[in-house]
Amino acid sequence: MITLPQAQTILAAAEAKATEIGVQAQIAVLDAGAHLKGFIGMDGAVLGSIDVALGKARTSVLFGITSEAVWDYCKPGAPAPGLELSNGGLMTFPGGAPLTLDGALIGAVGVSGGSPAQDARIAAAAAAALAH
């Protein structure tokens, strides 16, 4: 289970990376049950990105992989085309990363506000902060 101090560390790392690369992002941390544990809406971040950040984190925690990796299963010609329509709709593009501790999935972080590559960089930095 993810703790509040862990969620705060992840949010701070995401905010720091977003600031470093000049992105105003919405950042969500979910627990392993896909429930909201923490959230930051940076000044200037687009409001529509709130739902996207939550969706990326939800997609990641439901499958235990990055949100973009889920696309490999559901794109046309893949083993499960249409999978993105399951679970109330998935966000299968970069910016969602699973959070693991000692090999166990404890939640996920979702980021939206920059380009897909920027969102993925921010999410990766946030997930890496859990190990430090």
C-alpha positions as CSV (number, residue, x, y, z in Angstrom):
1,M,0.0,0.0,0.0
2,I,1.3,3.4,-0.9
3,T,1.7,5.8,2.1
4,L,1.0,9.5,2.1
5,P,4.7,10.4,2.5
6,Q,5.5,8.2,-0.5
7,A,2.8,9.9,-2.5
8,Q,4.1,13.3,-1.5
9,T,7.7,12.3,-2.5
10,I,6.4,11.1,-5.9
11,L,4.4,14.3,-6.5
12,A,7.3,16.5,-5.5
13,A,9.6,14.7,-7.9
14,A,7.1,15.0,-10.7
15,E,6.6,18.7,-10.1
16,A,10.4,19.2,-10.0
17,K,10.9,17.4,-13.3
18,A,8.0,19.3,-14.9
19,T,9.4,22.6,-13.7
20,E,12.9,21.7,-14.9
21,I,11.6,21.0,-18.5
22,G,9.1,23.8,-18.5
23,V,5.8,22.0,-18.4
24,Q,2.8,22.9,-16.4
25,A,1.3,19.6,-15.6
26,Q,-1.5,17.9,-13.8
27,I,-0.1,15.0,-11.7
28,A,-2.1,12.2,-10.0
29,V,-0.9,9.4,-7.7
30,L,-3.3,6.5,-7.2
31,D,-3.0,3.6,-4.8
32,A,-3.0,-0.1,-6.0
33,G,-6.8,-0.1,-5.9
34,A,-6.9,2.8,-8.4
35,H,-8.0,5.3,-5.7
36,L,-6.7,8.8,-5.6
37,K,-3.8,9.2,-3.0
38,G,-2.5,12.6,-4.1
39,F,-2.8,15.3,-6.7
40,I,-1.0,18.4,-7.9
41,G,-2.4,20.8,-10.4
42,M,0.5,23.1,-11.4
43,D,-0.3,26.8,-12.0
44,G,-1.1,27.3,-15.7
45,A,-1.8,23.6,-16.3
46,V,-4.8,22.9,-18.7
47,L,-7.9,21.9,-16.8
48,G,-8.7,19.2,-19.4
49,S,-5.5,17.5,-18.4
50,I,-6.8,16.5,-14.9
51,D,-8.9,13.7,-16.3
52,V,-6.1,12.6,-18.6
53,A,-3.6,12.4,-15.8
54,L,-6.0,10.4,-13.7
55,G,-6.8,8.1,-16.7
56,K,-3.1,7.5,-17.4
57,A,-2.5,6.6,-13.7
58,R,-5.6,4.4,-13.7
59,T,-4.5,2.6,-16.9
60,S,-1.1,2.0,-15.5
61,V,-2.2,0.6,-12.1
62,L,-4.9,-1.6,-13.7
63,F,-2.3,-3.4,-15.9
64,G,0.9,-2.9,-13.9
65,I,2.8,-1.4,-16.8
66,T,3.2,2.1,-18.3
67,S,0.1,3.5,-19.9
68,E,1.7,3.6,-23.3
69,A,2.7,-0.1,-23.0
70,V,-1.0,-1.0,-22.8
71,W,-1.4,0.3,-26.4
72,D,0.8,-2.6,-27.6
73,Y,-2.0,-5.0,-26.5
74,C,-4.9,-3.1,-28.0
75,K,-3.8,-1.4,-31.2
76,P,-5.1,-2.8,-34.4
77,G,-3.5,-6.1,-35.2
78,A,-2.5,-6.6,-31.5
79,P,-3.7,-9.5,-29.3
80,A,-6.5,-7.5,-27.8
81,P,-7.8,-4.8,-30.2
82,G,-10.3,-2.7,-28.5
83,L,-8.9,-3.3,-25.0
84,E,-8.8,0.5,-24.6
85,L,-12.6,0.5,-24.4
86,S,-12.5,-1.7,-21.3
87,N,-12.6,-0.6,-17.7
88,G,-14.6,2.5,-18.4
89,G,-12.0,3.6,-21.0
90,L,-8.2,3.6,-20.8
91,M,-5.6,6.3,-21.6
92,T,-3.1,4.3,-23.7
93,F,-0.5,7.0,-24.4
94,P,2.6,8.1,-22.5
95,G,2.5,9.6,-19.0
96,G,1.3,6.8,-16.7
97,A,3.9,4.8,-14.8
98,P,3.4,2.0,-12.2
99,L,4.8,2.5,-8.8
100,T,6.5,-0.6,-7.3
101,L,8.3,-1.1,-4.0
102,D,10.2,-4.3,-3.3
103,G,8.7,-5.9,-6.4
104,A,5.1,-5.1,-5.4
105,L,2.7,-2.8,-7.3
106,I,1.7,-0.1,-4.8
107,G,0.1,2.4,-7.2
108,A,0.7,4.5,-10.2
109,V,1.4,8.1,-11.2
110,G,-0.2,9.9,-14.2
111,V,1.0,13.1,-15.8
112,S,-0.6,15.3,-18.4
113,G,0.2,18.8,-19.7
114,G,3.2,18.4,-21.9
115,S,3.9,16.5,-25.1
116,P,3.6,12.7,-24.8
117,A,7.4,12.4,-24.4
118,Q,7.5,15.1,-21.8
119,D,4.7,13.5,-19.8
120,A,6.5,10.1,-19.9
121,R,9.8,11.8,-18.7
122,I,8.0,13.4,-15.8
123,A,6.2,10.1,-14.8
124,A,9.4,8.2,-15.0
125,A,11.2,10.7,-12.8
126,A,8.3,10.5,-10.3
127,A,8.4,6.7,-10.2
128,A,12.2,6.7,-9.8
129,A,11.8,8.9,-6.7
130,L,10.2,6.0,-4.9
131,A,13.5,4.1,-4.9
132,H,15.5,6.9,-3.3
